[in-house]
């Protein structure tokens, strides 16, 4: 991506407001519904930050924390084989936003 493209991307994300890490998580989950964070990181599909950064961003994109509500863009479903892991899916609101972002970013290079 060129510097000009990065500037356009930043402007688009600020309008929603999303960080680059949150944007990448949404795009990767949209393409890989039902995967866990661990699967996405281990497969090299999610490379936007440390596992801790990613976990915090997933929480923010989802239900949030007790002191800070989430954005409601992701849904988590407990993994059926191991309760420590959660499968990630876009919520209806998340799907709508991803579709909008893809349209806006179509010409960003």
CNS distance restraints for C-alpha pairs under 8 A (distance, minus, plus):
assign (resid   1 and name CA) (resid   5 and name CA) 5.85 0.50 0.50
assign (resid   1 and name CA) (resid   6 and name CA) 6.48 0.50 0.50
assign (resid   1 and name CA) (resid 109 and name CA) 5.12 0.50 0.50
assign (resid   2 and name CA) (resid   6 and name CA) 6.19 0.50 0.50
assign (resid   2 and name CA) (resid 109 and name CA) 6.03 0.50 0.50
assign (resid   3 and name CA) (resid   7 and name CA) 6.22 0.50 0.50
assign (resid   4 and name CA) (resid   8 and name CA) 6.35 0.50 0.50
assign (resid   4 and name CA) (resid 109 and name CA) 7.67 0.50 0.50
assign (resid   5 and name CA) (resid   9 and name CA) 6.09 0.50 0.50
assign (resid   5 and name CA) (resid 108 and name CA) 5.14 0.50 0.50
assign (resid   5 and name CA) (resid 109 and name CA) 4.74 0.50 0.50
assign (resid   6 and name CA) (resid  10 and name CA) 6.09 0.50 0.50
assign (resid   6 and name CA) (resid 108 and name CA) 7.93 0.50 0.50
assign (resid   6 and name CA) (resid 109 and name CA) 7.74 0.50 0.50
assign (resid   7 and name CA) (resid  11 and name CA) 6.29 0.50 0.50
assign (resid   8 and name CA) (resid  12 and name CA) 6.27 0.50 0.50
assign (resid   8 and name CA) (resid 108 and name CA) 6.74 0.50 0.50
assign (resid   9 and name CA) (resid  13 and name CA) 6.21 0.50 0.50
assign (resid   9 and name CA) (resid 105 and name CA) 7.10 0.50 0.50
assign (resid   9 and name CA) (resid 108 and name CA) 6.95 0.50 0.50
assign (resid  10 and name CA) (resid  14 and name CA) 6.07 0.50 0.50
assign (resid  10 and name CA) (resid  20 and name CA) 7.75 0.50 0.50
assign (resid  11 and name CA) (resid  15 and name CA) 6.41 0.50 0.50
assign (resid  12 and name CA) (resid  16 and name CA) 7.12 0.50 0.50
assign (resid  12 and name CA) (resid 101 and name CA) 7.79 0.50 0.50
assign (resid  12 and name CA) (resid 104 and name CA) 7.45 0.50 0.50
assign (resid  12 and name CA) (resid 105 and name CA) 7.96 0.50 0.50
assign (resid  13 and name CA) (resid  17 and name CA) 5.54 0.50 0.50
assign (resid  13 and name CA) (resid  18 and name CA) 5.03 0.50 0.50
assign (resid  13 and name CA) (resid  19 and name CA) 6.58 0.50 0.50
assign (resid  13 and name CA) (resid  20 and name CA) 7.38 0.50 0.50
assign (resid  13 and name CA) (resid  23 and name CA) 7.54 0.50 0.50
assign (resid  14 and name CA) (resid  18 and name CA) 5.99 0.50 0.50
assign (resid  14 and name CA) (resid  19 and name CA) 7.56 0.50 0.50
assign (resid  18 and name CA) (resid  22 and name CA) 5.93 0.50 0.50
assign (resid  18 and name CA) (resid  23 and name CA) 6.26 0.50 0.50
assign (resid  19 and name CA) (resid  23 and name CA) 6.18 0.50 0.50
assign (resid  20 and name CA) (resid  24 and name CA) 6.15 0.50 0.50
assign (resid  20 and name CA) (resid  48 and name CA) 7.83 0.50 0.50
assign (resid  21 and name CA) (resid  25 and name CA) 6.23 0.50 0.50
assign (resid  21 and name CA) (resid  48 and name CA) 5.44 0.50 0.50
assign (resid  21 and name CA) (resid  49 and name CA) 7.01 0.50 0.50
assign (resid  21 and name CA) (resid  54 and name CA) 7.28 0.50 0.50
assign (resid  21 and name CA) (resid  57 and name CA) 7.17 0.50 0.50
assign (resid  22 and name CA) (resid  26 and name CA) 6.24 0.50 0.50
assign (resid  22 and name CA) (resid  57 and name CA) 5.90 0.50 0.50
assign (resid  22 and name CA) (resid  58 and name CA) 7.44 0.50 0.50
assign (resid  22 and name CA) (resid  61 and name CA) 7.14 0.50 0.50
assign (resid  23 and name CA) (resid  27 and name CA) 6.25 0.50 0.50
assign (resid  24 and name CA) (resid  28 and name CA) 6.03 0.50 0.50
assign (resid  24 and name CA) (resid  46 and name CA) 7.39 0.50 0.50
assign (resid  24 and name CA) (resid  48 and name CA) 6.85 0.50 0.50
assign (resid  25 and name CA) (resid  29 and name CA) 5.99 0.50 0.50
assign (resid  25 and name CA) (resid  46 and name CA) 6.94 0.50 0.50
assign (resid  25 and name CA) (resid  48 and name CA) 7.99 0.50 0.50
assign (resid  25 and name CA) (resid  54 and name CA) 7.81 0.50 0.50
assign (resid  25 and name CA) (resid  58 and name CA) 7.52 0.50 0.50
assign (resid  26 and name CA) (resid  30 and name CA) 6.02 0.50 0.50
assign (resid  26 and name CA) (resid  74 and name CA) 7.84 0.50 0.50
assign (resid  26 and name CA) (resid  90 and name CA) 7.42 0.50 0.50
assign (resid  26 and name CA) (resid  94 and name CA) 7.59 0.50 0.50
assign (resid  26 and name CA) (resid  98 and name CA) 6.96 0.50 0.50
assign (resid  27 and name CA) (resid  31 and name CA) 6.44 0.50 0.50
assign (resid  27 and name CA) (resid  98 and name CA) 6.86 0.50 0.50
assign (resid  28 and name CA) (resid  32 and name CA) 6.02 0.50 0.50
assign (resid  28 and name CA) (resid  45 and name CA) 6.84 0.50 0.50
assign (resid  28 and name CA) (resid  46 and name CA) 6.85 0.50 0.50
assign (resid  29 and name CA) (resid  33 and name CA) 5.25 0.50 0.50
assign (resid  29 and name CA) (resid  34 and name CA) 7.77 0.50 0.50
assign (resid  29 and name CA) (resid  35 and name CA) 7.46 0.50 0.50
assign (resid  29 and name CA) (resid  88 and name CA) 6.64 0.50 0.50
assign (resid  29 and name CA) (resid  89 and name CA) 6.32 0.50 0.50
assign (resid  29 and name CA) (resid  90 and name CA) 6.86 0.50 0.50
assign (resid  30 and name CA) (resid  89 and name CA) 7.32 0.50 0.50
assign (resid  30 and name CA) (resid  90 and name CA) 6.47 0.50 0.50
assign (resid  30 and name CA) (resid  95 and name CA) 7.48 0.50 0.50
assign (resid  30 and name CA) (resid  98 and name CA) 7.58 0.50 0.50
assign (resid  33 and name CA) (resid  87 and name CA) 7.78 0.50 0.50
assign (resid  33 and name CA) (resid  88 and name CA) 6.18 0.50 0.50
assign (resid  33 and name CA) (resid  89 and name CA) 5.12 0.50 0.50
assign (resid  33 and name CA) (resid  90 and name CA) 7.41 0.50 0.50
assign (resid  34 and name CA) (resid  87 and name CA) 4.72 0.50 0.50
assign (resid  34 and name CA) (resid  88 and name CA) 5.09 0.50 0.50
assign (resid  34 and name CA) (resid  89 and name CA) 5.75 0.50 0.50
assign (resid  35 and name CA) (resid  39 and name CA) 6.11 0.50 0.50
assign (resid  35 and name CA) (resid  40 and name CA) 6.60 0.50 0.50
assign (resid  35 and name CA) (resid  87 and name CA) 5.11 0.50 0.50
assign (resid  35 and name CA) (resid  88 and name CA) 5.81 0.50 0.50
assign (resid  36 and name CA) (resid  40 and name CA) 6.29 0.50 0.50
assign (resid  36 and name CA) (resid  85 and name CA) 6.66 0.50 0.50
assign (resid  36 and name CA) (resid  86 and name CA) 5.67 0.50 0.50
assign (resid  36 and name CA) (resid  87 and name CA) 4.62 0.50 0.50
assign (resid  36 and name CA) (resid  88 and name CA) 5.97 0.50 0.50
assign (resid  37 and name CA) (resid  41 and name CA) 6.12 0.50 0.50
assign (resid  37 and name CA) (resid  54 and name CA) 7.86 0.50 0.50
assign (resid  37 and name CA) (resid  55 and name CA) 7.69 0.50 0.50
assign (resid  37 and name CA) (resid  86 and name CA) 7.72 0.50 0.50
assign (resid  37 and name CA) (resid  87 and name CA) 7.67 0.50 0.50
assign (resid  37 and name CA) (resid  88 and name CA) 7.60 0.50 0.50
assign (resid  38 and name CA) (resid  42 and name CA) 5.91 0.50 0.50
assign (resid  39 and name CA) (resid  43 and name CA) 5.93 0.50 0.50
assign (resid  40 and name CA) (resid  44 and name CA) 6.31 0.50 0.50
assign (resid  40 and name CA) (resid  45 and name CA) 5.18 0.50 0.50
assign (resid  40 and name CA) (resid  46 and name CA) 5.38 0.50 0.50
assign (resid  41 and name CA) (resid  45 and name CA) 5.99 0.50 0.50
assign (resid  41 and name CA) (resid  46 and name CA) 4.90 0.50 0.50
assign (resid  41 and name CA) (resid  47 and name CA) 6.53 0.50 0.50
assign (resid  41 and name CA) (resid  51 and name CA) 7.76 0.50 0.50
assign (resid  48 and name CA) (resid  54 and name CA) 7.51 0.50 0.50
assign (resid  49 and name CA) (resid  53 and name CA) 5.69 0.50 0.50
assign (resid  49 and name CA) (resid  54 and name CA) 6.22 0.50 0.50
assign (resid  50 and name CA) (resid  54 and name CA) 6.26 0.50 0.50
assign (resid  51 and name CA) (resid  55 and name CA) 6.09 0.50 0.50
assign (resid  52 and name CA) (resid  56 and name CA) 6.24 0.50 0.50
assign (resid  53 and name CA) (resid  57 and name CA) 6.18 0.50 0.50
assign (resid  54 and name CA) (resid  58 and name CA) 6.06 0.50 0.50
assign (resid  55 and name CA) (resid  59 and name CA) 6.24 0.50 0.50
assign (resid  56 and name CA) (resid  60 and name CA) 6.30 0.50 0.50
assign (resid  57 and name CA) (resid  61 and name CA) 6.04 0.50 0.50
assign (resid  58 and name CA) (resid  62 and name CA) 6.01 0.50 0.50
assign (resid  58 and name CA) (resid  74 and name CA) 7.41 0.50 0.50
assign (resid  59 and name CA) (resid  63 and name CA) 6.16 0.50 0.50
assign (resid  59 and name CA) (resid  64 and name CA) 5.05 0.50 0.50
assign (resid  59 and name CA) (resid  65 and name CA) 7.10 0.50 0.50
assign (resid  59 and name CA) (resid  70 and name CA) 6.89 0.50 0.50
assign (resid  60 and name CA) (resid  64 and name CA) 4.67 0.50 0.50
assign (resid  60 and name CA) (resid  65 and name CA) 7.48 0.50 0.50
assign (resid  60 and name CA) (resid  69 and name CA) 7.43 0.50 0.50
assign (resid  60 and name CA) (resid  70 and name CA) 4.68 0.50 0.50
assign (resid  60 and name CA) (resid  71 and name CA) 6.24 0.50 0.50
assign (resid  61 and name CA) (resid  70 and name CA) 5.65 0.50 0.50
assign (resid  61 and name CA) (resid  71 and name CA) 4.99 0.50 0.50
assign (resid  61 and name CA) (resid  72 and name CA) 5.98 0.50 0.50
assign (resid  61 and name CA) (resid  73 and name CA) 5.36 0.50 0.50
assign (resid  61 and name CA) (resid  74 and name CA) 5.66 0.50 0.50
assign (resid  62 and name CA) (resid  70 and name CA) 5.27 0.50 0.50
assign (resid  62 and name CA) (resid  71 and name CA) 5.84 0.50 0.50
assign (resid  62 and name CA) (resid  72 and name CA) 4.75 0.50 0.50
assign (resid  62 and name CA) (resid  73 and name CA) 5.63 0.50 0.50
assign (resid  62 and name CA) (resid  74 and name CA) 4.51 0.50 0.50
assign (resid  62 and name CA) (resid  75 and name CA) 5.88 0.50 0.50
assign (resid  62 and name CA) (resid  76 and name CA) 7.52 0.50 0.50
assign (resid  63 and name CA) (resid  69 and name CA) 6.40 0.50 0.50
assign (resid  63 and name CA) (resid  70 and name CA) 4.47 0.50 0.50
assign (resid  63 and name CA) (resid  71 and name CA) 6.81 0.50 0.50
assign (resid  63 and name CA) (resid  72 and name CA) 5.79 0.50 0.50
assign (resid  63 and name CA) (resid  74 and name CA) 7.77 0.50 0.50
assign (resid  63 and name CA) (resid  75 and name CA) 7.74 0.50 0.50
assign (resid  64 and name CA) (resid  68 and name CA) 5.83 0.50 0.50
assign (resid  64 and name CA) (resid  69 and name CA) 4.53 0.50 0.50
assign (resid  64 and name CA) (resid  70 and name CA) 3.55 0.50 0.50
assign (resid  64 and name CA) (resid  71 and name CA) 7.15 0.50 0.50
assign (resid  65 and name CA) (resid  69 and name CA) 5.91 0.50 0.50
assign (resid  65 and name CA) (resid  70 and name CA) 6.96 0.50 0.50
assign (resid  72 and name CA) (resid  91 and name CA) 6.94 0.50 0.50
assign (resid  72 and name CA) (resid  93 and name CA) 7.03 0.50 0.50
assign (resid  72 and name CA) (resid  94 and name CA) 7.26 0.50 0.50
assign (resid  73 and name CA) (resid  90 and name CA) 5.93 0.50 0.50
assign (resid  73 and name CA) (resid  91 and name CA) 5.25 0.50 0.50
assign (resid  73 and name CA) (resid  92 and name CA) 7.49 0.50 0.50
assign (resid  73 and name CA) (resid  93 and name CA) 5.60 0.50 0.50
assign (resid  73 and name CA) (resid  94 and name CA) 3.97 0.50 0.50
assign (resid  73 and name CA) (resid  95 and name CA) 7.67 0.50 0.50
assign (resid  74 and name CA) (resid  88 and name CA) 6.74 0.50 0.50
assign (resid  74 and name CA) (resid  89 and name CA) 5.69 0.50 0.50
assign (resid  74 and name CA) (resid  90 and name CA) 4.51 0.50 0.50
assign (resid  74 and name CA) (resid  91 and name CA) 5.16 0.50 0.50
assign (resid  74 and name CA) (resid  94 and name CA) 6.25 0.50 0.50
assign (resid  75 and name CA) (resid  88 and name CA) 5.91 0.50 0.50
assign (resid  75 and name CA) (resid  89 and name CA) 5.15 0.50 0.50
assign (resid  75 and name CA) (resid  90 and name CA) 5.89 0.50 0.50
assign (resid  75 and name CA) (resid  91 and name CA) 5.69 0.50 0.50
assign (resid  76 and name CA) (resid  86 and name CA) 5.67 0.50 0.50
assign (resid  76 and name CA) (resid  87 and name CA) 5.57 0.50 0.50
assign (resid  76 and name CA) (resid  88 and name CA) 4.87 0.50 0.50
assign (resid  76 and name CA) (resid  89 and name CA) 6.38 0.50 0.50
assign (resid  77 and name CA) (resid  86 and name CA) 5.24 0.50 0.50
assign (resid  77 and name CA) (resid  87 and name CA) 5.03 0.50 0.50
assign (resid  77 and name CA) (resid  88 and name CA) 6.55 0.50 0.50
assign (resid  77 and name CA) (resid  89 and name CA) 7.93 0.50 0.50
assign (resid  78 and name CA) (resid  82 and name CA) 7.87 0.50 0.50
assign (resid  78 and name CA) (resid  83 and name CA) 5.88 0.50 0.50
assign (resid  78 and name CA) (resid  84 and name CA) 7.65 0.50 0.50
assign (resid  78 and name CA) (resid  85 and name CA) 6.17 0.50 0.50
assign (resid  78 and name CA) (resid  86 and name CA) 4.36 0.50 0.50
assign (resid  78 and name CA) (resid  87 and name CA) 6.15 0.50 0.50
assign (resid  79 and name CA) (resid  83 and name CA) 5.57 0.50 0.50
assign (resid  79 and name CA) (resid  84 and name CA) 7.45 0.50 0.50
assign (resid  79 and name CA) (resid  85 and name CA) 5.40 0.50 0.50
assign (resid  79 and name CA) (resid  86 and name CA) 5.00 0.50 0.50
assign (resid  79 and name CA) (resid  87 and name CA) 5.90 0.50 0.50
assign (resid  90 and name CA) (resid  94 and name CA) 5.06 0.50 0.50
assign (resid  90 and name CA) (resid  95 and name CA) 5.75 0.50 0.50
assign (resid  91 and name CA) (resid  95 and name CA) 6.17 0.50 0.50
assign (resid  92 and name CA) (resid  96 and name CA) 6.28 0.50 0.50
assign (resid  93 and name CA) (resid  97 and name CA) 6.31 0.50 0.50
assign (resid  94 and name CA) (resid  98 and name CA) 6.10 0.50 0.50
assign (resid  95 and name CA) (resid  99 and name CA) 6.17 0.50 0.50
assign (resid  96 and name CA) (resid 100 and name CA) 6.29 0.50 0.50
assign (resid  97 and name CA) (resid 101 and name CA) 6.07 0.50 0.50
assign (resid  98 and name CA) (resid 102 and name CA) 6.06 0.50 0.50
assign (resid  99 and name CA) (resid 103 and name CA) 6.40 0.50 0.50
assign (resid 100 and name CA) (resid 104 and name CA) 6.29 0.50 0.50
assign (resid 101 and name CA) (resid 105 and name CA) 5.98 0.50 0.50
assign (resid 102 and name CA) (resid 106 and name CA) 5.97 0.50 0.50
